[in-house]
Amino acid sequence: PVDRSRSNNLVSAVVEESNRSERLVVAVPPEGSRAKVNSWKTGFYYIAAGARVPILLAYLDYEKKAGGYGPLFIPTGNIENDMNNIKEFYKDIHGKIDSKRSI
């Protein structure tokens, strides 16, 4: 878990671990899983960009009772454009408590 009460360079630590590991999978849970947020955290993006690995867009759609994954997304370095593209993928996917969604 992430301790948000202090700075701990988590992005750098995960990038370094990725560079040391032959194989590493990092799962980042969605925003709004505990409380409503107004904007997405970007650590997952910076981890992928720093480690030069793609992001697998995965989902659980509570409304449709379905889960799956979408395309591998390769960060371009243009975070604003990339985040808009990632959010576009998730726009029609619904969690259990949709009022916590920020898209």
N, C-alpha and C positions, 0 to 999 in steps of 0.2 A: 504493500500500500504506500501511497505517496503522503508524506508528512508535509502538509502545506503551511505549517506554522513556522517553518524555517527554510532557508535556501539550502538545497542539498545537491545541486548540479546533477539531477537525475538524468536529464537528456544526455549530458556528456558521459555519465557512467554507463548508460545503456549502449551508446555508440561505441565506447571503448570495449565493452563486453562483446558486442557484435563483431568487432574487428579481431578479437582474440579467439572467437568461437568458430569452429568449422560449421556448426549448425545451431541456430538460435531462433526461437519463435517467441515473439512478444505480443501479448494480447492486451489491448487497451479498451476498457469498457466505455460505453457511450456517455455523453454529457446527459445531465438530467436524470441520472439513475437514482439519485437520492434527493436532490432538490433542483428546482428550476434554475437555469442559468440563462443569461442573456446572450452569451457568445461562447463559442466552442474554445476549449483549450487547444493549443497547437503543438504540444510536446510530441505527440505521435508523429506529426509531420516532420518536425526537426530531427527526430530520431531516425526516421527513414531517410531523410535527405543526407544527414551526417554519415550514416552507415552505408549510403548508396545502395539501398534495397527498396523494392517496391512495397506498396501498401496493399494488402488484400482487403477489399471492402466486403465485410460480412454483415449479416443482419439476422434479427429475430423479429418477425412481424406478429405482434400479439393479436391484432385484428383478424388477420388471415390464418393464424395458427400455423405459420410457416417460417422456415429459416433457410438460410443459404448464403451464398457469396456471389459477389459480382466480379468485375474485372480487377486485374492487378493494376494499381494506379502508380505510375512512376512520377515522383515529384520533379517538377521542372525548375524549381527555384523561385518561381513567381507565386508566392504563397497566397496572395489574394485571389488570383485566377484559379489556382489549384483547389483552394478551399471551396470556392463557388462550384467547381465541377464535382467535388466530393459531396457537397450538400445536395446537389441536383440528383445524385444517385439515391440519396436517402429521403427525398421529399415525399414519396408516397408510401413510406414504411412507417408503421405506427407501433409505438410501445404500449405497455399496459396503461400508463398514466400519461396520456397525450398532452395534458396541460403543462407538463414539465419540458416539452419540446421547445427548442429555440429556432427551428426552421419551419 
